[in-house]
Every structure is written in structure tokens, then in C-alpha cells.
Amino acid sequence: MIGFDLTEQQQELKALARRFSEQEIIPRAREYDEKEIFSRDICEKAFAAGLMNLGVPGELGGPGLGVLDSSLILEELNYGCAGIANFVGANELGTLPIALAGNEQQQRRYLAPMVAKLTLCAFAITEPGAGSDVAALSTNYRREGDSFILNGTKHFISNGSVADWLVAFATYDKRLKHKGISCFVFPAELTGITRNRMHGKLGQRAADTGEIIFDEVRIPADALVGTEGEGFKYAMATFDRSRPEIGAIAIGISQRALDECLKYSRQRSAFGQPIANFQTIQFMMADMAVEIEAMPAYLQGRMAGRPRPGAQRDFQLRETVQRRCLHENHDRRRPDLRRLWLYEGISGREADARCQAVANLRRHVPDPAGRDRARSIEVVGPMNSA
């Protein structure tokens, strides 16, 4: 039988991340979310506390943490604010292709320095017309002598306007679909690169989310990660490693939502007593708690190597806390869950199921102010959350 008790080291990591969240993130969360402030200062403090670049291998001087350890940290940081904490997950996503497929020279050039000083990176895959359908991306490259030339536009890239280096995916021939895609790593300040921060998001407003435009960007041949034409495989391998962390982020947000709901139910009075005393409210809170409590066990089981239960069941379990939080919670954490709803792409079957979930919400979840809550769930573009 597989046990899910955390080791002493894991408990210490979780406690460290929780203290950081309580001391550095929660006191600033509302202001930074409302004003769309990306805090370099919090990045510096997280780096100093050892809460960044969690997957950088030990042989390069990094912590070399596994997916469970990283997920525990991300859960606690996102309990504070998913927008502020986004830079940690974004760095994780950016380093993964280099750790998985990069050669020794690339790992020493890009990963090793991340341990010495604060360095931000970005995983640039999402485009205006290619989010979940990675094989449909339009950013292209061509060979020119001993260099590659990149052209195209990336959207909704986490750390996009602040990254020091980029992992970008481009196609040699769009007609080849996934077989034509290659992966590249290079500094973010090369000639021909334009970066703009995107504003007015539905959630995670304190996160840096950028548009990156490549206009005849010349990169050297040694920027190619792995084998030419294998970029799609590297992207999928990255998502396989990072998806449990997305689940952990959802748990952190949802746990905070539940805690805020409990707090409010004790403060709000009706008919001469706190509404927490009413059985209907207690049932709602109990349902939320049961589903949130179930998610870590499921995620840890997946990380421990238990058999994958199949895409449809996996999708249903993966979104449980997101659905519950959308159903019950009324504060600013709901938009953060909406953004996670489409993190890292979905299959056609999942897309159908999510459309049905939204339709069910519209029928069954009335808003106290008389509005339909689900009408505020918008898709503002492809949300692979690179």
C-alpha cells in the first residue's frame, strides 16, 4: 500500500512556503492584484528563501526537487495569491525543457546561473491562434547559414515581458504540424524581439503575462534544444511533468477560498446569529472541504506512479476543486480559478465537458445579486499558460 505521509523535509518545505505566503504575499495580494503590480522585490525574497528554480538539477547547484516537493511549495505560495506566485511556476515551466532535453552546454549556460542570482525565464508556446492545439502554432523559423531566423507572435506568456531568457517553439513548415516543431533557447534581449506586458486579465492580475513578437530574430545554431523536429515531444514531456503542479496551484487557491468563506460565515449574521450556524451553509462548507481534501491524495497518488485513470476521469478529478471554488466562492480568487480552467491545454473531449460544465453552472448557480455567475467566465485567448 502506498502511504501519503510527508517526510520531515517535505513538511519543512511546506511550512517555509506557508510562512513566506503569510508574511510576504497575503499582505500585498489585494493591492497588487487590483493595480496589476508585478513585484520584483517579492521575486528577490523568494529567491533568497530558496523557493525558486525548484527543478534545477543538484549537479548544477540547484535543489533538484521532485514534482511532489515542488507541488507542496506551489500550493502554499498560491494560497497567498496566484498572481503574485505565478513567477515561481513560470520559472519551473521554462527550465523544464532544458532539464529534460537540453545538452550539457545549454544546461550550464541557462540553468546553473539561476542558482547564483535571481533569473527569470519564460516558456513561449501559446499564440493568438494556437493554445491547446500546439501543433497549429504559426511562429516559424528557417535556416540561414549557421543560424536560425525566427518570425511570429506569442501571447499570454507568463514572465513574458520580464524574462532574462526564453524557451520558444517554432515550426519549420506548418503543413508538417507537430512533426515540424522545434524548440530553441536564447536570451530575451536579442535584436528583433519586442515584448509587451498584457493588461486587463480576468485573473492573476499581479502576474507578468506578456506578448512576444519575433521579427527576423537571428539565433545561433546552438540555440536548438535537442533534435530538430522534436519540439512537440519536448513540450508534451514538459506538460506531463508540470500538470500535477497545476493541480497543486488549484488546491492552494481553493483552500484559501474555503478559509475565506468560513471566516465570512462566522462574521456575517442573519436572524440574530452567524450564518455559519445554519445547516445549509454547513453543508456547503462540508462539501467544499471534502472535495479539497480529496485532491491532494489523488495528486500524490499520480506522482507516486499509480496508473493513470483515463483522460475523461482524469479531467473530472483534476477540475473538482476548480468547479467547487467557482460554485461557492464570490471573491477575487474565482478569476484565478477560471484561468487555471484552461491551463496547459485541453483535449477535444475535455473542451466539450468544460462547455457542458459552464452550461450547467448557468442553469444551476444563481448569483445573490440576480446575475448568472457563469456569464463572467470568459476565454480571452488561447490559455496554454505558457
N, C-alpha and C positions, 0 to 999 in steps of 0.2 A: 504494500500500500504506500502511495506517495504521501508524504507529510508536507504541509504548507507552513510550518512554523518558520519564522525568520531567524537567521543566525544572529549572533550578537553584533557582528559587524553590520549586517543589514539593518538591524534595529537602530544602531548608532547613525547610519546614513540617513535613515528616515527621520530621526529626531533632529539631526543637523539641518535637514531641508525644512522641517516644520518650524524650527526656531528662526531660520532665515526668512521664511514666508511671513511669520508673525511680526518680526522686527523690521524688515526692510520692504516687504511688498504690500501687505494689508494696509498699513497706514497711508500709503500713497495711491492705492489702487483706484479709488473713485476719481480723484483729481486727474491722474494720468490717463484714465480711460476717457473721461469727459473732454479733456483737452488734447487727446491724441499725442501724448508725450512719450517719446522713446527715450529711456533713461540709460545713458552710457554709464552713469555713476553706479546704478544697480548692477550692470554688467560687470564692472570692475570689482564690486564687492562679492558677487557670486563667483567670479574667477578666483579671488583671494581666498574664499571659503572652500574651494575645491569642488564646486558644484557645476563645473562646466567641462566640456570635452570628455565626457564620461567614457566613451568608447575608444579613445586613443590608446593603442596597444601599450602594454607595460614596457616592451623593449624600446619604445620611443620616448619613454619617460612619463607616459600617461597613466591614468588609473586602471585602464583595461577592464572596466566593469562590464558585467554581462547584462542581458536585457532585463532581467528581474531587478537587479540593483539600480539600473538607470530608471526603470519604471517607478520604483519606490520614490526616487528623488523627484521625478517629474510630477507624480501625483501630489506630493506635498507642496511643491512650488506653484502648481496650478490651482491648488486650494486657495492660495492667496489671490492670484489674478492670472488668467490665461493669457492676457495680452502682454503683461509685463514679463511673464515667464517664457514667452514664446521664443526668445532668442536662444534659450538653452536647447530646446528641442530642434530649432533650426540648425544650430551648430552640429547637433547629433546627426541630422539628416545629411548635412553637407559633407561630414567626414566619412560617412559610411561607404560611399562608392570607392574612396581612395583606400580605406582599410580593407575592403573586400577585393578590389581588382587593381589597385594602383601598384606600380613597381616600387622597388626599394627607394629609388631616387625621388619619386613623387611623394612617397610617404615621409621621407626625411625633409623634403623641401616644404611640404604643406602641413603635415601633422605634427612633427616634432616641435616646431616653433610655437604651436598653440599651448604648449605646456609652460613655456618661458614667459609669455606675456599675453595679455588679452588680445585675441584674434577672432574675428567674426567671419563666417563663411556662409554661402548660400547654395542651395540645391535648385538650379534653374531648369525646370522641365515644363511647367504649366504655361500655356499660351492662350490667346484670345479664342482660338478655335480648337484647342486640344488640351483637355484636362484629364478626365477619366480615360479617354481614348488616346493613350500616349502614342500609339502607332500613327496617329493622324497629325503629329506635330509638323510645323512648316519651317521652322528655323533650319537653315540649310548650310552646308559647307562644301567647299571644293578644294582640291589640292592645287597649290601654286608653288612650284619648286619644292623646297624643303619646309614649306609652311602650309597651314590650312587657313582659309578665309571664311569667316562666319557672317551670316546675314539673317536677321529675323528679330522677333519681339517675344519677350517672356513677360507674363502677367502674374500677379498675386504671388510674388516670390518673397518668402519670409527672409528677413535680413537683406533684402534685395538692394536697398539704397545705402546700406552701411557696411556691407561685407568687404573684407580685405581680399578675398579670392572667391572664385566661382567654380562650381561644377555645372557644366552646361551640356545639354543633349541636343544634337542636331542630326539631320538626315542628309545623306549624300544624294538620294533620289527618293522623293516622296512616294513614287509608284511602288517602291520596294516595301513600303510600310515598315513593320518592325525590323525587318532584315537590313534596312538601310540606315539605322540609327547608330550613332557612335557617341561616346562620352569623352568630354575634354575637361581639363582643369587648368586654370590660368589666373593671373592677378586681375582684380576687378577694375583697375585703372588704365587698361590698355587703350591706345588710340582707337576711336570709333565706337567706344561703349558709352552710352548715355543711360543714366539711372535717375528715376524719379520716384519719390515716395507717393503711394496711393492713399487717398483720404476718403472719409465718409463710409467706412466699412460698417457692416451690421454688428460685428463683434470684434473682440480682440483689438480694440482701437489703439491701445498703447503699444502694440507690436509694430515693428517696421515691416511693411509689406510694400514691395516695390515693383515697378515696371523697368525692365532692362531691354534696351534696344542695341542690337549689334548691327553696325553699318560698316561693312568691309573690314571687319576686325581680323587682323593678322595674328595668328598664334603659331608658335613653333611646333614642329612635328612631335617633340617630346611631351606636348600637352595632351596627346591621346592617351586615354586611360584604357588599359587592357588591349583588346583586339578590335580593330576597325569592324564595324557592323554588329558588334555585340552589346552596344549600349542599352538596348531594350532589356536584355537579360540582367545587366547590372542594375538598372532601375528597379526591376521587379524583385531582385535579391535584396535591394535596399529597403523596399516596402515590406517585404517579408520580415525583415529584422525590426523595422520601426513601428509596424502596426500594433503590436502589444503596447507600445509606449503611448500610442494614441488612445487606446482603451484606458490606460492609467491616467492620462490627462482628463478624460471624461469622468473618471471616478473622482478625481480631485475636485473638479468643478461641481459635480453633483453632490458630493459630501458637504461642500461649502453651502450649496443651495439648501440642502436639508437642514443644516445647522442654523442658517438664517431664518428658515421657515419656523423651526422650533422656537427660536428666540422671539420672533414676531408673534407667534401664537400665545406666548406667555405674557407679552406686553399688551396685546390688543384685547379689549374687554367688550363683552356683549351680554346683555341681560344680567348684569351685575357680577360677572365672573370672567376670567381669562378664557378665550376661545379654545385654549389647549385642553380645557376640561370637557369639551363636547366630544362625544364618541365619534361623530363623523370626521372631525378633524384628526382625532387619534388614529382612526382607520387610515386616513390619507397618509399621515406621517409613518405609520407602521408599514404600509405598502412600499413607500419610498425607501425606508430603511432596509427592508428585506431584499429588495432588488439591488440596492447599492452594496449591501453586504455580500451578495452572491457573486458580484462581478470580480472582485479580487481572486476568489477561489477559482473561477473559470479561467482568468488570465494566467494565474500561476500554474494551473494545470496545463495550459497550452505551452507555456515557457518550459515546463518540465518534460515536455515531449509526449504528452498524451495525444492520441490520434485526433486528427482534425475531423470535426463532426459533419463536415459538408458545408458548402458555401452558403446555402439558404439558412441552415440552422446557425451557422457561424455569424451570419449577418444579424439574425434576430437576437442572439445573445449579446453581440457586440454593441448593439444600439439600445439595450434595455435602459441603462441609466440616462442616456440622452433623451429617450422618449419620456421617461418619468419626470425628468427635470423640466422638459418643455411643458408637460401636462400641469405640474404643480407650481413651479416657481415663477414669480412675477417680476423679479428684479433684473438687474443688468447682466446676470450670469446666463440668462436664456439665449441672448445672441451669441455668446461664446459657444454654447452647445450647438446652435444652428450651424456655425461654421464647421465644427467637428463632424456634423452630419455628413458632409461630403469630403472629409479629409482623405487624401491619398487615393481618390478614385473609387468608382463603384462599377459593378458589372451591370449588364442589361437587366438581369433578374432582380438585382438589388435596387436598381433605379425604379423598376415597376413597383417593388414592395414599398419603397420610400414614398413614391407618389400616392400609393394607397394609404400609407400611414398619415400623410398630410390630409388626404380626403377624410379619413376617419376623425382626425383632430377637428376638422372644420365642422363635422356633424355633431361631435360629442363634447367639445370643450368650450363652453361659453365663457366669455370674459366678464368679470364683475362690472365693467363699465358698459357692457352691452355690445362689445365688439367681438369679432371672431379672432381668437388668438392666432390661429394658423395663417391668417391672411398676412401677418407680418413676416412669415417665413419666406424669404426671397432668395433666389440664386442670382448673384450679381456677376457671375462669370464662372469659368471652369475652376473648380476648387480642389485641385490635387494638392493644395497647400505645399507647394514646394517652398 
